Amino acid sequence: MGQYLLRRALQGIPTFFGVTIISFLLMILSPGDPIDLITFSPNRDPEAAETMRRELGLDQPPLTQYIYWLIGNDWTRMDIDGDGVGDTNGERRGLLRGDLGNSIRQREPVLSLIVERIPATLLLTFTALVLGYGAGIALGVVAAVYHKTWLDQVVRVISVIGNAVPAFWLGLLLIIVFSVNLDWLPMSGMRDIASRSDGFNLLETARYMVMPVFVLSLGTIAFVSRFTRTELLEVLTQDYIRTARAKGLADRVVWVRHATRNALLPVATFLGPGLGTLLSGAVIVEQVFTWPGMGRLVVTAVLNRDYPVVMGSVVIAAAMFILGVLLSDILYALLDPRIRLE
């Protein structure tokens, strides 16, 4: 197990750096200049703007900026382009030594901004993941067991709707219905700012989580339910299922102990990609419901061309995606005794 985990972790390193390179290039090539956004004023001093650009390293070529962001330069002034002159300036430790830099806009460490926001995103994402897989598997089993009945048709309709409805549209619709018209649920945020409770209150936060968690998990419910139904219907036609029934085992035992466990093997492989999909979807959901997580932080950073915050968020998302893929491999081995992590 240890060798397998180490090998998979090493395989994830090229993926991780590939994601950072592509994200960095897309960010650099996108229109807009962070200095222009910060110093936007009819009376701004061009020399001050250029000084700020040099201090932030934005006057360097993209490759120089990426290396500067990756390995830092607090121990030496590096000559990257080979012209005999040091190319990087300022002091920064770099990603490889645990420094994500400082926000251009907020002038605060990126790591502290992410640490402040990531608990809210993880709470939303993992709740949606548990709900999505739990409800999806349950609906898929029901649809397969009651194949060609009205229950099967209802589950299939739910899966189609869940895949077709845009998250932002559904979120706005729920706000109009349950917050504006019925006044049952809070419209946005994570907690009541007028509340006197100190710290995190689960019961108070749960009311604010109902709509965003439902919107974020609906796509997962639709995909998992459809996939579970298809796999379970295929498993129920296997010879060992007919043998189990011929031995006189109850249908419940056949479905749960023999059929469902084997049908869930392919579903487990989508745990890692599913986590990545939820993280990307959380950006939209958090923006719609004003949820104080990383999604809103990323959107604000992109609009302000705050490169360090965007790259720091990419690093966290890539690491979580790779971890999710690793967990799905382990779960696959736990569900199937024939698989050995060696």
C-alpha beads as a LAMMPS data file, in Angstrom:
LAMMPS data file: protein, C-alpha beads

342 atoms
341 bonds

1 atom types
1 bond types

-500.0 500.0 xlo xhi
-500.0 500.0 ylo yhi
-500.0 500.0 zlo zhi

Masses

1 110.0

Atoms # bond

1 1 1 0.000 0.000 0.000
2 1 1 2.768 2.421 0.910
3 1 1 4.648 1.848 -2.347
4 1 1 1.453 2.258 -4.335
5 1 1 0.593 5.552 -2.647
6 1 1 4.127 6.820 -3.210
7 1 1 4.037 5.815 -6.888
8 1 1 0.667 7.462 -7.439
9 1 1 1.841 10.613 -5.663
10 1 1 4.894 10.784 -7.926
11 1 1 2.665 10.335 -10.965
12 1 1 0.577 13.276 -9.806
13 1 1 3.556 15.660 -9.778
14 1 1 3.697 16.186 -13.585
15 1 1 -0.071 16.657 -13.641
16 1 1 0.151 19.229 -10.878
17 1 1 2.828 21.312 -12.588
18 1 1 1.130 20.916 -15.965
19 1 1 -2.021 22.452 -14.508
20 1 1 -0.074 25.355 -13.030
21 1 1 1.754 26.043 -16.320
22 1 1 -1.437 26.056 -18.403
23 1 1 -3.269 28.199 -15.838
24 1 1 -0.394 30.662 -15.645
25 1 1 -0.197 31.028 -19.438
26 1 1 -3.955 31.538 -19.760
27 1 1 -3.859 34.147 -17.020
28 1 1 -0.925 36.038 -18.532
29 1 1 -2.439 35.985 -22.036
30 1 1 -5.854 37.180 -20.874
31 1 1 -6.665 40.840 -21.563
32 1 1 -6.272 43.400 -18.807
33 1 1 -3.483 44.690 -16.604
34 1 1 -3.596 44.521 -12.782
35 1 1 -1.556 47.709 -12.479
36 1 1 -4.052 49.623 -14.606
37 1 1 -6.877 48.350 -12.404
38 1 1 -5.093 49.304 -9.197
39 1 1 -3.867 52.731 -10.302
40 1 1 -6.907 53.657 -12.389
41 1 1 -7.088 57.424 -12.106
42 1 1 -6.961 60.333 -14.557
43 1 1 -4.138 61.847 -12.505
44 1 1 -2.054 58.732 -11.916
45 1 1 1.722 58.949 -12.080
46 1 1 3.100 56.765 -14.914
47 1 1 6.443 56.429 -13.143
48 1 1 4.756 55.181 -9.966
49 1 1 2.819 52.643 -12.013
50 1 1 6.003 51.372 -13.658
51 1 1 7.726 51.196 -10.282
52 1 1 4.887 49.077 -8.938
53 1 1 5.078 46.889 -12.024
54 1 1 8.804 46.282 -11.460
55 1 1 8.305 45.584 -7.748
56 1 1 5.680 42.959 -8.541
57 1 1 7.793 41.429 -11.300
58 1 1 5.127 42.070 -13.947
59 1 1 7.660 43.693 -16.274
60 1 1 9.379 40.340 -16.811
61 1 1 8.651 37.765 -19.546
62 1 1 6.038 35.098 -18.728
63 1 1 8.668 32.380 -18.235
64 1 1 10.560 34.559 -15.771
65 1 1 7.372 35.339 -13.871
66 1 1 6.464 31.660 -13.655
67 1 1 9.899 30.632 -12.371
68 1 1 9.812 33.528 -9.925
69 1 1 6.398 32.344 -8.674
70 1 1 7.597 28.736 -8.507
71 1 1 10.995 28.873 -6.787
72 1 1 11.284 32.446 -5.497
73 1 1 14.465 34.450 -5.244
74 1 1 15.136 35.433 -1.666
75 1 1 18.555 33.700 -1.663
76 1 1 19.890 35.109 -4.951
77 1 1 19.066 37.378 -7.833
78 1 1 18.668 34.936 -10.701
79 1 1 19.731 35.494 -14.300
80 1 1 17.075 33.564 -16.218
81 1 1 17.463 34.914 -19.730
82 1 1 21.291 34.684 -19.722
83 1 1 22.067 38.341 -20.364
84 1 1 24.268 38.668 -17.291
85 1 1 21.734 40.748 -15.360
86 1 1 19.551 39.466 -12.562
87 1 1 15.987 39.233 -13.759
88 1 1 13.975 38.822 -10.575
89 1 1 13.581 41.384 -7.890
90 1 1 12.055 41.571 -4.446
91 1 1 12.110 38.739 -1.941
92 1 1 9.876 35.689 -2.122
93 1 1 10.337 32.070 -1.150
94 1 1 8.276 30.545 -3.967
95 1 1 5.701 27.789 -4.171
96 1 1 8.226 24.983 -3.685
97 1 1 9.023 26.401 -0.253
98 1 1 5.427 27.021 0.784
99 1 1 4.983 30.648 -0.253
100 1 1 2.070 31.517 -2.549
101 1 1 2.995 35.186 -2.636
102 1 1 0.974 38.255 -1.732
103 1 1 -2.257 39.469 -3.244
104 1 1 -1.693 42.339 -5.660
105 1 1 -5.034 43.881 -4.776
106 1 1 -5.344 43.225 -1.046
107 1 1 -1.612 43.224 -0.213
108 1 1 -2.069 40.211 2.077
109 1 1 -0.482 36.745 1.896
110 1 1 -2.393 34.539 -0.512
111 1 1 -2.136 31.572 1.826
112 1 1 -3.885 33.466 4.620
113 1 1 -6.676 34.535 2.247
114 1 1 -7.198 30.931 1.113
115 1 1 -7.026 29.524 4.648
116 1 1 -9.666 32.049 5.658
117 1 1 -12.015 31.045 2.827
118 1 1 -11.360 27.332 2.293
119 1 1 -13.321 26.007 5.322
120 1 1 -16.545 27.439 3.882
121 1 1 -15.833 25.903 0.472
122 1 1 -14.925 22.513 1.944
123 1 1 -18.088 22.529 4.052
124 1 1 -20.203 23.250 0.987
125 1 1 -18.319 20.886 -1.340
126 1 1 -18.098 17.825 0.903
127 1 1 -21.714 18.177 2.004
128 1 1 -22.728 18.281 -1.657
129 1 1 -20.451 15.305 -2.375
130 1 1 -21.997 13.179 0.387
131 1 1 -25.523 14.182 -0.609
132 1 1 -24.830 13.701 -4.305
133 1 1 -23.355 10.226 -3.984
134 1 1 -25.757 9.114 -1.246
135 1 1 -28.918 10.230 -3.009
136 1 1 -27.563 9.264 -6.432
137 1 1 -26.754 5.701 -5.403
138 1 1 -30.103 5.311 -3.627
139 1 1 -32.064 6.596 -6.618
140 1 1 -30.042 4.442 -8.998
141 1 1 -30.726 1.312 -6.968
142 1 1 -34.444 2.123 -6.790
143 1 1 -34.582 2.706 -10.550
144 1 1 -32.836 -0.595 -11.270
145 1 1 -34.850 -2.648 -8.792
146 1 1 -38.158 -1.208 -10.057
147 1 1 -37.079 -1.278 -13.694
148 1 1 -39.726 -0.162 -16.243
149 1 1 -42.051 1.165 -13.529
150 1 1 -43.084 4.729 -12.729
151 1 1 -40.297 4.941 -10.126
152 1 1 -37.739 4.181 -12.809
153 1 1 -39.229 6.864 -15.039
154 1 1 -39.134 9.450 -12.244
155 1 1 -35.457 8.764 -11.550
156 1 1 -34.615 9.031 -15.233
157 1 1 -36.423 12.363 -15.475
158 1 1 -34.524 13.622 -12.427
159 1 1 -31.211 12.609 -14.003
160 1 1 -32.037 14.428 -17.238
161 1 1 -33.137 17.582 -15.421
162 1 1 -30.081 17.517 -13.179
163 1 1 -27.742 17.412 -16.155
164 1 1 -29.642 19.979 -18.229
165 1 1 -30.446 22.760 -15.764
166 1 1 -27.689 25.408 -15.389
167 1 1 -26.556 25.904 -11.811
168 1 1 -26.786 29.695 -11.880
169 1 1 -30.344 29.628 -13.271
170 1 1 -31.531 27.069 -10.721
171 1 1 -29.910 29.040 -7.899
172 1 1 -31.638 32.266 -8.906
173 1 1 -34.949 30.418 -9.261
174 1 1 -34.663 28.938 -5.769
175 1 1 -33.839 32.353 -4.326
176 1 1 -36.929 33.869 -5.951
177 1 1 -39.232 31.068 -4.796
178 1 1 -37.986 30.139 -1.318
179 1 1 -36.382 33.404 -0.179
180 1 1 -38.299 36.211 -1.882
181 1 1 -41.793 34.773 -2.285
182 1 1 -42.098 32.221 0.535
183 1 1 -39.462 33.629 2.905
184 1 1 -38.559 30.140 4.095
185 1 1 -34.806 30.221 3.602
186 1 1 -32.160 32.963 3.776
187 1 1 -31.254 34.486 0.445
188 1 1 -27.460 34.536 0.649
189 1 1 -24.435 34.388 2.895
190 1 1 -23.361 31.805 5.433
191 1 1 -24.820 33.153 8.657
192 1 1 -27.041 35.910 9.961
193 1 1 -24.924 39.008 10.544
194 1 1 -27.411 40.109 13.208
195 1 1 -26.973 36.875 15.141
196 1 1 -25.364 37.105 18.535
197 1 1 -23.816 33.663 18.354
198 1 1 -20.037 33.616 18.344
199 1 1 -18.048 31.307 16.085
200 1 1 -19.461 28.548 13.908
201 1 1 -23.028 27.438 14.580
202 1 1 -24.019 24.343 12.572
203 1 1 -27.774 24.749 13.042
204 1 1 -27.628 28.376 12.018
205 1 1 -25.417 27.635 9.021
206 1 1 -27.563 24.673 7.916
207 1 1 -30.419 26.985 6.852
208 1 1 -28.024 28.896 4.627
209 1 1 -26.628 25.671 3.155
210 1 1 -29.898 24.134 1.950
211 1 1 -30.166 25.871 -1.421
212 1 1 -26.472 26.045 -2.398
213 1 1 -25.881 22.406 -1.424
214 1 1 -28.910 21.286 -3.413
215 1 1 -27.830 23.231 -6.496
216 1 1 -24.238 22.013 -6.236
217 1 1 -25.177 18.367 -5.664
218 1 1 -27.921 18.093 -8.284
219 1 1 -25.512 17.354 -11.127
220 1 1 -23.774 14.673 -9.058
221 1 1 -27.119 13.114 -8.115
222 1 1 -28.138 12.989 -11.776
223 1 1 -24.890 11.442 -12.976
224 1 1 -24.476 8.916 -10.144
225 1 1 -28.110 7.782 -10.260
226 1 1 -28.015 7.178 -14.012
227 1 1 -24.656 5.407 -13.851
228 1 1 -25.664 3.273 -10.848
229 1 1 -28.901 2.258 -12.561
230 1 1 -27.083 1.215 -15.738
231 1 1 -24.397 -0.753 -13.899
232 1 1 -26.869 -2.455 -11.565
233 1 1 -29.108 -3.538 -14.436
234 1 1 -26.087 -5.086 -16.113
235 1 1 -24.952 -6.834 -12.929
236 1 1 -28.430 -8.292 -12.327
237 1 1 -28.108 -10.244 -15.576
238 1 1 -24.891 -12.005 -14.528
239 1 1 -24.742 -15.733 -13.856
240 1 1 -23.755 -15.409 -10.192
241 1 1 -26.889 -13.342 -9.516
242 1 1 -29.077 -16.059 -11.026
243 1 1 -27.165 -18.632 -8.966
244 1 1 -27.764 -16.638 -5.784
245 1 1 -31.460 -16.456 -6.509
246 1 1 -31.565 -20.175 -7.349
247 1 1 -30.116 -20.922 -3.916
248 1 1 -33.137 -19.253 -2.369
249 1 1 -31.537 -16.018 -1.177
250 1 1 -33.959 -13.183 -0.529
251 1 1 -34.124 -10.472 -3.154
252 1 1 -32.930 -7.868 -0.647
253 1 1 -29.786 -9.898 0.069
254 1 1 -29.135 -10.411 -3.626
255 1 1 -29.528 -6.697 -4.419
256 1 1 -27.532 -5.322 -1.507
257 1 1 -24.814 -7.895 -0.826
258 1 1 -24.142 -9.228 -4.309
259 1 1 -25.423 -6.846 -6.973
260 1 1 -25.090 -3.337 -5.557
261 1 1 -21.556 -3.783 -4.251
262 1 1 -20.271 -4.870 -7.656
263 1 1 -22.290 -2.191 -9.441
264 1 1 -20.659 0.501 -7.317
265 1 1 -17.142 -0.359 -8.491
266 1 1 -17.242 1.873 -11.594
267 1 1 -19.019 4.606 -9.597
268 1 1 -16.103 4.746 -7.155
269 1 1 -13.705 5.629 -9.967
270 1 1 -15.539 8.928 -10.506
271 1 1 -15.007 10.138 -6.945
272 1 1 -11.855 12.066 -7.825
273 1 1 -13.173 13.722 -11.007
274 1 1 -16.455 14.336 -9.188
275 1 1 -14.634 16.275 -6.492
276 1 1 -12.951 18.397 -9.143
277 1 1 -16.300 19.041 -10.821
278 1 1 -17.835 20.126 -7.526
279 1 1 -14.964 22.521 -6.866
280 1 1 -15.408 24.125 -10.274
281 1 1 -19.167 24.288 -9.792
282 1 1 -18.715 25.851 -6.381
283 1 1 -17.308 28.954 -8.067
284 1 1 -20.691 29.626 -9.702
285 1 1 -22.786 28.562 -6.720
286 1 1 -20.803 30.660 -4.260
287 1 1 -21.161 33.684 -6.501
288 1 1 -24.942 33.231 -6.830
289 1 1 -25.540 32.690 -3.110
290 1 1 -22.780 35.075 -1.906
291 1 1 -21.156 32.168 -0.074
292 1 1 -17.894 33.358 1.531
293 1 1 -15.662 30.656 0.074
294 1 1 -12.836 30.255 -2.405
295 1 1 -15.203 30.527 -5.361
296 1 1 -15.979 34.168 -4.709
297 1 1 -12.315 34.793 -3.962
298 1 1 -11.339 33.355 -7.351
299 1 1 -13.974 35.346 -9.250
300 1 1 -12.882 38.583 -7.596
301 1 1 -9.218 37.779 -8.258
302 1 1 -9.877 37.052 -11.939
303 1 1 -11.792 40.302 -12.399
304 1 1 -8.979 42.235 -10.703
305 1 1 -6.214 40.294 -12.503
306 1 1 -4.846 39.331 -9.103
307 1 1 -2.415 36.711 -10.424
308 1 1 -1.045 35.363 -7.119
309 1 1 -4.548 34.699 -5.737
310 1 1 -5.652 32.964 -8.938
311 1 1 -2.547 30.774 -9.011
312 1 1 -2.830 29.978 -5.316
313 1 1 -6.425 28.843 -5.831
314 1 1 -5.346 26.724 -8.806
315 1 1 -2.700 25.056 -6.645
316 1 1 -5.237 24.141 -3.955
317 1 1 -7.805 22.896 -6.484
318 1 1 -5.228 20.798 -8.373
319 1 1 -3.952 19.246 -5.138
320 1 1 -7.488 18.359 -4.038
321 1 1 -8.283 16.858 -7.441
322 1 1 -5.176 14.653 -7.384
323 1 1 -5.981 13.617 -3.807
324 1 1 -9.537 12.748 -4.876
325 1 1 -8.248 10.528 -7.695
326 1 1 -5.948 8.760 -5.227
327 1 1 -8.825 8.215 -2.794
328 1 1 -10.979 6.785 -5.594
329 1 1 -8.247 4.236 -6.386
330 1 1 -8.074 3.207 -2.747
331 1 1 -11.852 2.963 -2.514
332 1 1 -11.908 0.820 -5.649
333 1 1 -9.499 -1.629 -4.001
334 1 1 -11.565 -1.735 -0.821
335 1 1 -14.746 -2.534 -2.745
336 1 1 -13.124 -5.193 -4.950
337 1 1 -10.928 -7.721 -3.069
338 1 1 -9.415 -8.801 -6.406
339 1 1 -7.658 -5.435 -6.704
340 1 1 -4.322 -5.251 -4.921
341 1 1 -2.543 -1.952 -4.451
342 1 1 0.921 -3.242 -5.127

Bonds

1 1 1 2
2 1 2 3
3 1 3 4
4 1 4 5
5 1 5 6
6 1 6 7
7 1 7 8
8 1 8 9
9 1 9 10
10 1 10 11
11 1 11 12
12 1 12 13
13 1 13 14
14 1 14 15
15 1 15 16
16 1 16 17
17 1 17 18
18 1 18 19
19 1 19 20
20 1 20 21
21 1 21 22
22 1 22 23
23 1 23 24
24 1 24 25
25 1 25 26
26 1 26 27
27 1 27 28
28 1 28 29
29 1 29 30
30 1 30 31
31 1 31 32
32 1 32 33
33 1 33 34
34 1 34 35
35 1 35 36
36 1 36 37
37 1 37 38
38 1 38 39
39 1 39 40
40 1 40 41
41 1 41 42
42 1 42 43
43 1 43 44
44 1 44 45
45 1 45 46
46 1 46 47
47 1 47 48
48 1 48 49
49 1 49 50
50 1 50 51
51 1 51 52
52 1 52 53
53 1 53 54
54 1 54 55
55 1 55 56
56 1 56 57
57 1 57 58
58 1 58 59
59 1 59 60
60 1 60 61
61 1 61 62
62 1 62 63
63 1 63 64
64 1 64 65
65 1 65 66
66 1 66 67
67 1 67 68
68 1 68 69
69 1 69 70
70 1 70 71
71 1 71 72
72 1 72 73
73 1 73 74
74 1 74 75
75 1 75 76
76 1 76 77
77 1 77 78
78 1 78 79
79 1 79 80
80 1 80 81
81 1 81 82
82 1 82 83
83 1 83 84
84 1 84 85
85 1 85 86
86 1 86 87
87 1 87 88
88 1 88 89
89 1 89 90
90 1 90 91
91 1 91 92
92 1 92 93
93 1 93 94
94 1 94 95
95 1 95 96
96 1 96 97
97 1 97 98
98 1 98 99
99 1 99 100
100 1 100 101
101 1 101 102
102 1 102 103
103 1 103 104
104 1 104 105
105 1 105 106
106 1 106 107
107 1 107 108
108 1 108 109
109 1 109 110
110 1 110 111
111 1 111 112
112 1 112 113
113 1 113 114
114 1 114 115
115 1 115 116
116 1 116 117
117 1 117 118
118 1 118 119
119 1 119 120
120 1 120 121
121 1 121 122
122 1 122 123
123 1 123 124
124 1 124 125
125 1 125 126
126 1 126 127
127 1 127 128
128 1 128 129
129 1 129 130
130 1 130 131
131 1 131 132
132 1 132 133
133 1 133 134
134 1 134 135
135 1 135 136
136 1 136 137
137 1 137 138
138 1 138 139
139 1 139 140
140 1 140 141
141 1 141 142
142 1 142 143
143 1 143 144
144 1 144 145
145 1 145 146
146 1 146 147
147 1 147 148
148 1 148 149
149 1 149 150
150 1 150 151
151 1 151 152
152 1 152 153
153 1 153 154
154 1 154 155
155 1 155 156
156 1 156 157
157 1 157 158
158 1 158 159
159 1 159 160
160 1 160 161
161 1 161 162
162 1 162 163
163 1 163 164
164 1 164 165
165 1 165 166
166 1 166 167
167 1 167 168
168 1 168 169
169 1 169 170
170 1 170 171
171 1 171 172
172 1 172 173
173 1 173 174
174 1 174 175
175 1 175 176
176 1 176 177
177 1 177 178
178 1 178 179
179 1 179 180
180 1 180 181
181 1 181 182
182 1 182 183
183 1 183 184
184 1 184 185
185 1 185 186
186 1 186 187
187 1 187 188
188 1 188 189
189 1 189 190
190 1 190 191
191 1 191 192
192 1 192 193
193 1 193 194
194 1 194 195
195 1 195 196
196 1 196 197
197 1 197 198
198 1 198 199
199 1 199 200
200 1 200 201
201 1 201 202
202 1 202 203
203 1 203 204
204 1 204 205
205 1 205 206
206 1 206 207
207 1 207 208
208 1 208 209
209 1 209 210
210 1 210 211
211 1 211 212
212 1 212 213
213 1 213 214
214 1 214 215
215 1 215 216
216 1 216 217
217 1 217 218
218 1 218 219
219 1 219 220
220 1 220 221
221 1 221 222
222 1 222 223
223 1 223 224
224 1 224 225
225 1 225 226
226 1 226 227
227 1 227 228
228 1 228 229
229 1 229 230
230 1 230 231
231 1 231 232
232 1 232 233
233 1 233 234
234 1 234 235
235 1 235 236
236 1 236 237
237 1 237 238
238 1 238 239
239 1 239 240
240 1 240 241
241 1 241 242
242 1 242 243
243 1 243 244
244 1 244 245
245 1 245 246
246 1 246 247
247 1 247 248
248 1 248 249
249 1 249 250
250 1 250 251
251 1 251 252
252 1 252 253
253 1 253 254
254 1 254 255
255 1 255 256
256 1 256 257
257 1 257 258
258 1 258 259
259 1 259 260
260 1 260 261
261 1 261 262
262 1 262 263
263 1 263 264
264 1 264 265
265 1 265 266
266 1 266 267
267 1 267 268
268 1 268 269
269 1 269 270
270 1 270 271
271 1 271 272
272 1 272 273
273 1 273 274
274 1 274 275
275 1 275 276
276 1 276 277
277 1 277 278
278 1 278 279
279 1 279 280
280 1 280 281
281 1 281 282
282 1 282 283
283 1 283 284
284 1 284 285
285 1 285 286
286 1 286 287
287 1 287 288
288 1 288 289
289 1 289 290
290 1 290 291
291 1 291 292
292 1 292 293
293 1 293 294
294 1 294 295
295 1 295 296
296 1 296 297
297 1 297 298
298 1 298 299
299 1 299 300
300 1 300 301
301 1 301 302
302 1 302 303
303 1 303 304
304 1 304 305
305 1 305 306
306 1 306 307
307 1 307 308
308 1 308 309
309 1 309 310
310 1 310 311
311 1 311 312
312 1 312 313
313 1 313 314
314 1 314 315
315 1 315 316
316 1 316 317
317 1 317 318
318 1 318 319
319 1 319 320
320 1 320 321
321 1 321 322
322 1 322 323
323 1 323 324
324 1 324 325
325 1 325 326
326 1 326 327
327 1 327 328
328 1 328 329
329 1 329 330
330 1 330 331
331 1 331 332
332 1 332 333
333 1 333 334
334 1 334 335
335 1 335 336
336 1 336 337
337 1 337 338
338 1 338 339
339 1 339 340
340 1 340 341
341 1 341 342
